[in-house]
Amino acid sequence: MGNLEGLYKQSPTWLQNAMVSSYGTYWRWARFSGSYKQHEDGYRLRESFDLPGWQQYQQQQLKGLLSICVRHVPYYRQNWSLRQVKLAAENGQLEGIPFLEKDAIRANADQFLRQDQKPFPNFRFHTSGTTGTPIDCTYSLSELRNSMALREVRSANWAGVSFRLPRATFSGRMAEPDPDSKGPYYRYNAAERQVYFSAFHLRPDTARDYVEALHRHKVQWMTGYAVSYYLLAKFILDQKIQVPPLKAIITTSEKLTLEMRRVMQDAYHCRVYQEYSTVENALFASECELGRLHVSPDAAVVEILRPDGCQCEAGEVGEVVTTCLMRTYQPLVRFRLGDLASWDPQPCPCGRSMPVIQEVVGRIEDVVIGSDGRQMVRFHGIFVDQPHVIEGQIIQETLSTIMVKVVPTANFNGDDVQDIIHRVQQRMGHEVHVQVECVNEIPRTASGKFQAVISKVPS
């Protein structure tokens, strides 16, 4: 546990809010200053591109990106050794370039950093580890601003909102560090008028406290974990809780089903939009005003492929493979996300010449249920910053029993076991029994993935 995290955990709520606001002041500068406006203008301008315009833009960006990989990125210099692969890279062609597996990045993420640049500051983020173990992602300052400009223009603005408006967020942040807290179950970032909800205290008897935060801070829209907003929506409808007027909900991190969308729109009385992206910014897709999920071609080249590597026809489900165009400091080329999706055969009547995804298959995780009724998602976040865990899986056997399976490194020891137990109990309460089991491997599904979270408790 870092010194700041320890100080935050021991501080009273008012001081935690002050710390969150100070943190928010820094991040507002990091994300929305400098080159941010230039990136924002670029996304608005390119939105009017026709199909040939998009093809020309992608080809130019792809050729430049692959040239960087060949010349300046250690991993690609070492692994793109065949002449035809390097030739394809120089010519801006993806065919012939091998797929990039997540394990290669996990093994040494720094091997993907270009050597001709040393950006300062840079920002390191962790993926949520839906296939067990997080990936380290490093952004330059300009890339961070680029990613926020994309979300503002193609996600928030399409939904009729903005990051400049008061908002609420469900994410993996441990906003309330006390698992036995009596509330409040959020912290307030005054610098950005943002409510950070705890995803780990949501249960029927706390739902009114969550909604009260929306009233108190005049929240106009919400974004974050789809399942958390869905669970809160069910509690709102069951208890007939009055929700303040909201402009939109933008869900992330999990697939938004038709049933989830219906329940949320009934509870929040506003449109619900889906965003499909990754921490790596390997791709970005967002819903337009007509509810169609558009891929942003200036964010990534997205391929949907059959098992033999051929392109899928529209309407045919295949594996999502992406080449990120908006991050060149840690470039990812032909990156296998592990997701399945299909292209929509029908163009969108909104008029944008941007590809439309018909369906994203998967990304709904099992919900871990606390003994007091709280329902938690993204629970595999306990493996973030666990250097001695290669892969991990959480299995909820009963309301009071959690099994954690880990594939350990040689340095895994009793301190790591206690840290895992502490992290689980911090989220669920100290009465929960946690068993940590070291295993040689975690079984995969037929598609080569394994579930990071499994709950055997009826929802």
Helices and strands as residue ranges (DSSP letters): H 3-10, H 13-32, H 36-46, H 51-72, H 74-79, H 83-90, H 102-107, G 109-112, E 122-126, E 136-140, H 141-151, I 152-156, E 167-170, E 186-189, E 194-197, G 204-206, H 207-216, E 221-225, H 226-239, E 248-252, H 258-268, E 271-277, E 284-287, E 293-295, E 300-305, E 318-324, E 335-343, E 356-361, E 368-369, E 375-376, G 379-383, E 389-398, E 401-408, H 414-428, E 433-438, E 453-455
